[in-house]
Amino acid sequence: MSESSANPLHPSIVALVSLAANIAAHHPKQGLCQVDRLKQYGVAPEQIDTVIEIARHIRDEAAQLNAQNLDASFDAAYHQAMQPAQPPLKADPFANIAVRETGGACCTPTASGQSCC
């Protein structure tokens, strides 16, 4: 038996975690049903506000890092694309071997092989 099943979390803690996760994950309902539960459990508005602030900070920080990574990736690809063209190589008849492309950086399958495009 795991330790968490022996000592279950109080429902107010579960609701606070769920609220934070919904906000950080951009869930369409934003965890508003948890706010109602938290009020019913008597959680202070200041504590709810703190959880909301932390969740938004984590969400925004993750988005900023993602944008920075996307920018760096684009900049590297752009830099490579702007390099002078290499002179064509002498044709090699053995180099014309068909290569099957598998997805690309913009579309990769899920772990089970489902397409996301």
C-alpha positions in Angstrom: 0.0 0.0 0.0 1.4 3.4 -0.9 1.8 6.1 1.6 -0.7 8.4 -0.1 -3.5 5.9 0.1 -2.8 5.4 3.9 -2.9 9.2 4.4 -5.2 10.7 1.7 -4.9 14.4 1.0 -7.6 16.7 2.3 -10.1 17.5 -0.4 -9.2 21.2 -0.2 -5.5 20.4 -1.1 -6.7 18.3 -4.0 -8.9 21.2 -5.2 -6.0 23.7 -4.8 -3.7 21.4 -6.9 -6.4 20.9 -9.5 -7.1 24.6 -9.7 -3.4 25.3 -10.2 -3.0 22.5 -12.8 -6.1 23.8 -14.8 -4.7 27.3 -14.9 -1.2 26.2 -15.8 -2.5 23.9 -18.5 -4.8 26.5 -20.1 -7.8 24.3 -19.4 -10.9 25.8 -21.0 -12.8 25.9 -17.7 -9.7 27.3 -15.9 -10.5 25.4 -12.7 -13.5 27.5 -11.8 -15.4 24.5 -10.3 -12.5 24.1 -7.9 -12.9 27.7 -6.7 -16.5 26.9 -5.7 -15.3 23.8 -3.8 -12.5 25.8 -2.1 -15.0 28.4 -0.9 -17.2 25.5 0.5 -14.2 24.1 2.3 -13.5 27.5 3.9 -10.2 28.1 2.2 -9.3 31.8 2.5 -9.5 33.9 -0.6 -5.9 35.0 0.0 -4.7 31.4 -0.2 -6.7 30.8 -3.4 -5.2 34.0 -4.8 -1.7 32.8 -4.0 -2.3 29.5 -5.8 -3.7 31.3 -8.8 -0.7 33.7 -8.9 1.8 30.8 -8.7 0.0 28.8 -11.4 -0.1 31.7 -13.8 3.6 32.4 -13.1 4.6 28.8 -13.9 2.3 28.9 -17.1 3.8 32.2 -18.3 7.4 31.1 -17.5 6.9 27.9 -19.5 5.4 29.8 -22.4 8.3 32.2 -22.4 10.8 29.4 -22.4 9.0 27.6 -25.2 9.0 30.8 -27.2 12.7 31.3 -26.6 13.4 27.7 -27.7 11.2 28.2 -30.9 13.0 31.5 -31.7 16.5 29.8 -31.2 15.5 26.9 -33.4 14.1 29.2 -36.1 17.2 31.4 -35.9 19.5 28.4 -36.4 17.5 27.1 -39.4 17.3 30.6 -40.9 21.1 31.0 -40.5 21.6 27.7 -42.2 19.2 28.6 -45.0 21.0 31.9 -45.6 24.4 30.3 -46.2 25.8 30.6 -49.7 24.7 27.7 -52.0 27.3 24.9 -52.3 28.5 24.2 -55.8 26.8 21.2 -57.3 28.6 17.9 -56.9 29.4 15.7 -59.9 26.5 13.4 -60.5 27.0 10.0 -58.9 24.7 7.3 -60.4 24.9 5.3 -57.1 23.7 8.3 -55.1 20.2 8.2 -56.5 18.8 5.8 -54.0 15.2 6.5 -52.9 14.8 7.6 -49.3 11.5 7.4 -47.6 10.7 10.5 -45.5 9.2 9.9 -42.1 7.4 12.9 -40.8 9.3 16.0 -40.1 10.0 18.5 -37.4 6.5 19.9 -37.8 4.6 16.6 -37.6 5.7 13.6 -35.7 3.4 10.7 -34.7 2.4 9.9 -31.2 4.0 7.1 -29.2 1.4 4.7 -30.5 1.9 5.9 -34.1 -1.1 8.2 -34.4 -0.6 11.2 -36.7 -1.0 14.6 -35.1 -1.4 16.4 -38.5 
